[in-house]
């Protein structure tokens, strides 16, 4: 029953972050990362394929979602300095219950972001 999902909202433009690239990685005990999937968010700022992890693929452990923020805003025509204040936003989090629902929303602009464990 467990699953992991994300949803990204562009707070500069007041819309979902359609087209943003996101990478999901599992973090191993030795500090190395293993890419699970890379995706592009749909028009609603979500993954077209449903959950990033589902009941079959959820496992207790450490994970990282990396959001390509600067590339997204540049594609929207925002004139960002080089280097951009926010280039990529990495969010590291733990899954303690493989049967739980973990939702990781991101509210983002070129200059700030916030996240929380959603429902």
Backbone as JSON, one array per atom type, in Angstrom:
{
  "sequence": "XXXXXXXXXXXXXXXXXXXXXXXXXXXXXXXXXXXXXXXXXXXXXXXXXXXXXXXXXXXXXXXXXXXXXXXXXXXXXXXXXXXXXXXXXXXXXXXXXXXXXXXXXXXXXXXXXXXXXXX",
  "N": [[0.81, -1.19, 0.0], [2.11, 1.17, 0.39], [3.49, 4.23, -0.91], [5.38, 6.7, -2.79], [5.24, 10.07, -3.65], [5.42, 13.19, -5.5], [4.96, 16.73, -5.9], [5.21, 19.72, -7.6], [5.11, 23.17, -7.25], [5.24, 26.24, -8.88], [5.97, 29.1, -7.47], [6.58, 31.64, -8.3], [5.25, 32.13, -10.69], [2.75, 31.23, -10.07], [1.71, 28.62, -10.65], [1.58, 25.07, -11.58], [4.74, 23.35, -11.82], [5.27, 22.54, -14.6], [7.15, 20.53, -16.75], [9.52, 20.56, -15.32], [12.54, 18.9, -14.49], [13.2, 16.01, -12.58], [15.0, 13.98, -10.32], [15.09, 10.86, -8.72], [16.77, 9.29, -6.15], [18.22, 6.52, -4.38], [19.86, 6.44, -1.3], [22.77, 5.01, -0.24], [24.27, 3.22, 2.56], [26.98, 3.78, 2.62], [27.16, 6.31, 1.67], [26.96, 6.63, -1.03], [24.99, 7.17, -4.02], [22.19, 5.85, -5.76], [20.61, 6.03, -8.78], [17.18, 5.91, -9.18], [15.05, 6.76, -10.77], [14.53, 9.17, -13.38], [12.62, 11.94, -14.27], [10.2, 13.99, -16.02], [8.11, 16.54, -15.04], [4.54, 16.64, -15.35], [1.77, 18.59, -16.77], [0.42, 19.22, -14.46], [2.36, 19.41, -12.6], [3.25, 17.03, -11.59], [4.25, 13.52, -11.52], [3.76, 11.76, -14.49], [3.57, 8.97, -14.57], [2.35, 8.1, -12.23], [2.83, 7.15, -8.78], [6.19, 7.67, -7.54], [7.53, 5.7, -6.21], [6.08, 2.55, -5.57], [3.89, 0.1, -3.96], [5.31, -2.24, -4.48], [7.93, -1.37, -4.87], [8.67, 0.3, -2.77], [10.79, 0.84, -0.01], [12.26, 0.74, 3.22], [14.5, 3.31, 4.04], [17.01, 5.78, 3.06], [16.55, 8.55, 0.92], [16.8, 10.7, -2.0], [15.43, 13.44, -3.62], [16.01, 15.33, -6.44], [15.61, 18.44, -7.78], [15.51, 20.22, -10.77], [15.81, 23.29, -10.75], [16.86, 25.87, -11.72], [17.18, 25.35, -14.48], [14.52, 24.86, -15.2], [13.3, 27.43, -14.68], [14.78, 29.04, -16.42], [13.97, 27.94, -18.87], [11.41, 28.9, -18.82], [11.83, 31.47, -19.45], [12.91, 33.19, -17.59], [15.28, 35.52, -16.62], [18.13, 34.61, -15.31], [20.95, 35.0, -13.1], [24.39, 33.95, -13.67], [26.4, 32.05, -11.77], [23.13, 30.65, -11.08], [21.08, 31.55, -8.26], [19.57, 29.48, -7.03], [20.24, 26.43, -8.27], [20.05, 23.48, -8.55], [17.77, 21.77, -6.43], [18.26, 19.73, -3.83], [16.54, 17.32, -1.99], [16.78, 15.51, 0.82], [15.53, 12.69, 2.45], [13.92, 10.4, 4.73], [12.47, 7.15, 4.57], [10.63, 5.49, 6.77], [8.62, 3.69, 7.07], [7.64, 1.32, 5.01], [5.1, 0.75, 4.17], [3.78, 3.09, 4.27], [2.4, 6.3, 3.21], [4.17, 8.61, 1.49], [4.46, 11.86, 0.68], [6.05, 14.36, -1.08], [5.99, 17.53, -1.44], [7.04, 20.44, -3.29], [7.48, 23.85, -3.1], [8.42, 26.46, -5.08], [10.58, 29.12, -6.18], [12.8, 31.17, -8.2], [14.42, 32.05, -6.15], [13.81, 30.98, -3.68], [12.61, 28.21, -1.66], [10.3, 25.78, -0.3], [9.35, 22.93, 1.6], [7.6, 19.98, 2.77], [6.3, 17.16, 4.6], [3.75, 15.9, 2.96], [0.26, 14.94, 2.55]],
  "CA": [[0.0, 0.0, 0.0], [2.95, 2.34, 0.47], [3.96, 4.87, -2.13], [6.06, 7.99, -2.73], [4.84, 10.98, -4.72], [5.86, 14.57, -5.38], [4.17, 17.74, -6.61], [5.99, 20.95, -7.56], [4.38, 24.39, -7.62], [6.05, 27.4, -9.24], [5.35, 30.2, -6.73], [6.83, 32.9, -9.02], [4.22, 32.28, -11.71], [1.46, 30.78, -9.55], [1.24, 27.5, -11.45], [2.4, 23.87, -11.44], [6.05, 23.44, -12.49], [5.25, 21.62, -15.74], [8.39, 20.45, -17.51], [10.71, 20.48, -14.46], [13.19, 17.59, -14.4], [13.36, 15.54, -11.21], [15.68, 12.69, -10.19], [14.93, 10.15, -7.46], [17.9, 8.41, -5.86], [18.34, 5.84, -3.09], [21.15, 6.74, -0.68], [23.3, 3.82, 0.43], [24.92, 3.45, 3.86], [28.34, 4.31, 2.42], [27.05, 7.67, 1.15], [26.78, 6.66, -2.48], [23.61, 7.31, -4.47], [21.8, 5.02, -6.9], [19.45, 6.64, -9.43], [16.02, 5.04, -9.36], [14.38, 7.26, -11.97], [14.55, 10.57, -13.76], [11.34, 12.21, -14.91], [9.8, 15.36, -16.31], [6.77, 16.74, -14.46], [3.46, 16.91, -16.31], [1.12, 19.92, -16.69], [-0.06, 19.43, -13.09], [3.53, 19.43, -11.73], [3.36, 15.7, -10.99], [4.77, 12.46, -12.38], [2.74, 11.12, -15.33], [3.49, 7.54, -14.31], [1.83, 7.8, -10.9], [3.82, 7.25, -7.7], [7.61, 7.47, -7.85], [7.71, 4.35, -5.67], [4.77, 1.97, -5.25], [3.92, -0.95, -2.95], [6.33, -3.23, -4.83], [9.28, -0.79, -4.89], [8.94, 1.05, -1.53], [11.64, 0.18, 0.97], [12.8, 1.59, 4.27], [15.82, 3.8, 3.7], [17.25, 7.2, 2.79], [16.32, 8.89, -0.48], [17.01, 12.1, -2.39], [14.8, 13.99, -4.81], [16.75, 16.49, -6.93], [14.75, 19.23, -8.66], [16.3, 21.11, -11.65], [15.1, 24.55, -10.6], [17.34, 26.92, -12.63], [16.86, 24.97, -15.87], [13.08, 25.08, -15.37], [12.98, 28.86, -14.79], [15.37, 29.55, -17.67], [13.07, 27.53, -19.96], [10.23, 29.78, -18.73], [12.22, 32.81, -19.89], [13.38, 34.02, -16.48], [16.68, 35.9, -16.77], [18.83, 34.29, -14.06], [22.4, 35.21, -13.15], [25.21, 32.75, -13.78], [25.48, 30.94, -11.53], [21.83, 30.96, -10.5], [21.02, 31.42, -6.81], [19.18, 28.08, -6.86], [20.43, 25.65, -9.49], [19.26, 22.28, -8.26], [17.36, 21.67, -5.03], [18.25, 18.34, -3.39], [15.81, 17.08, -0.74], [17.07, 14.18, 1.36], [14.5, 12.32, 3.41], [13.9, 8.99, 5.08], [11.23, 6.38, 4.59], [10.72, 4.6, 7.92], [7.52, 2.74, 6.98], [7.47, 0.98, 3.59], [3.67, 0.67, 3.88], [3.23, 4.42, 4.44], [2.28, 7.23, 2.08], [5.1, 9.72, 1.61], [4.26, 12.86, -0.37], [7.07, 15.4, -0.9], [5.73, 18.69, -2.3], [8.04, 21.51, -3.33], [7.02, 25.17, -3.52], [9.72, 26.98, -5.49], [10.81, 30.26, -7.06], [14.24, 31.2, -8.45], [15.14, 32.55, -4.99], [13.41, 30.34, -2.42], [11.79, 27.0, -1.74], [9.89, 25.15, 0.95], [8.83, 21.57, 1.45], [7.05, 19.37, 3.98], [5.72, 15.85, 4.31], [2.34, 16.12, 2.68], [-0.63, 13.79, 2.74]],
  "C": [[0.86, 1.27, 0.0], [3.26, 2.93, -0.89], [4.58, 6.24, -1.83], [5.61, 8.82, -3.91], [5.44, 12.36, -4.46], [4.94, 15.47, -6.2], [4.93, 19.05, -6.48], [5.14, 22.11, -8.05], [5.37, 25.54, -7.78], [5.39, 28.61, -8.57], [5.61, 31.56, -7.38], [5.69, 33.18, -10.0], [2.84, 31.81, -11.27], [0.87, 29.62, -10.33], [2.05, 26.24, -11.13], [3.68, 24.01, -12.26], [6.14, 22.4, -13.61], [6.58, 21.68, -16.49], [9.64, 20.4, -16.64], [11.22, 19.04, -14.43], [13.45, 17.27, -12.93], [14.07, 14.19, -11.26], [15.43, 12.14, -8.8], [16.1, 9.2, -7.3], [17.71, 7.73, -4.5], [19.74, 6.12, -2.58], [21.61, 5.53, 0.11], [24.02, 4.21, 1.72], [26.31, 4.06, 3.72], [28.34, 5.73, 1.84], [26.87, 7.76, -0.35], [25.28, 6.72, -2.81], [23.38, 6.44, -5.7], [20.53, 5.64, -7.5], [18.37, 5.59, -9.65], [15.26, 5.46, -10.62], [14.6, 8.74, -12.14], [13.28, 10.83, -14.54], [11.17, 13.69, -15.19], [8.36, 15.51, -15.84], [5.76, 17.12, -15.53], [2.84, 18.29, -16.07], [0.58, 20.24, -15.3], [1.11, 19.48, -12.1], [3.76, 18.13, -11.01], [3.97, 14.72, -11.99], [3.63, 11.82, -13.17], [2.53, 9.66, -14.99], [2.93, 7.16, -12.96], [2.93, 7.93, -9.86], [5.25, 7.01, -8.18], [8.06, 6.1, -7.34], [6.32, 3.83, -5.33], [4.95, 0.84, -4.24], [5.02, -1.97, -3.22], [7.75, -2.67, -4.69], [9.64, 0.01, -3.65], [9.8, 0.22, -0.61], [12.08, 1.2, 2.01], [14.19, 2.03, 3.85], [15.87, 5.3, 3.51], [17.14, 7.43, 1.29], [16.64, 10.36, -0.72], [16.21, 12.37, -3.65], [15.59, 15.24, -5.19], [15.92, 17.17, -8.0], [15.62, 20.21, -9.45], [15.62, 22.46, -11.76], [15.55, 25.6, -11.62], [16.99, 26.6, -14.08], [15.38, 25.2, -16.15], [12.77, 26.56, -15.57], [13.61, 29.48, -16.03], [14.49, 29.17, -18.86], [11.79, 28.35, -19.97], [10.56, 31.21, -19.13], [12.69, 33.73, -18.79], [14.88, 34.27, -16.68], [17.38, 35.7, -15.42], [20.31, 34.6, -14.19], [23.12, 33.88, -13.32], [26.34, 32.85, -12.77], [24.17, 31.43, -10.89], [21.89, 30.79, -8.98], [20.63, 30.0, -6.43], [19.35, 27.38, -8.2], [19.61, 24.38, -9.39], [18.93, 22.29, -6.77], [17.31, 20.19, -4.67], [17.5, 18.23, -2.05], [16.09, 15.65, -0.3], [16.07, 13.89, 2.47], [14.56, 10.82, 3.66], [12.52, 8.41, 4.98], [11.4, 5.34, 5.7], [9.67, 3.49, 7.87], [7.22, 2.47, 5.51], [6.0, 0.85, 3.2], [3.01, 2.05, 3.96], [3.13, 5.19, 3.14], [3.2, 8.4, 2.37], [4.9, 10.63, 0.41], [5.22, 14.0, -0.08], [6.79, 16.55, -1.87], [6.87, 19.69, -2.22], [7.36, 22.77, -3.85], [8.28, 25.94, -3.83], [9.61, 28.22, -6.37], [12.3, 30.25, -7.38], [15.07, 31.55, -7.21], [14.8, 31.86, -3.67], [12.65, 29.05, -2.69], [11.37, 26.56, -0.35], [9.3, 23.79, 0.63], [8.3, 21.09, 2.79], [6.62, 17.97, 3.61], [4.22, 16.06, 4.18], [1.52, 14.86, 2.92], [-1.13, 13.27, 1.4]]
}
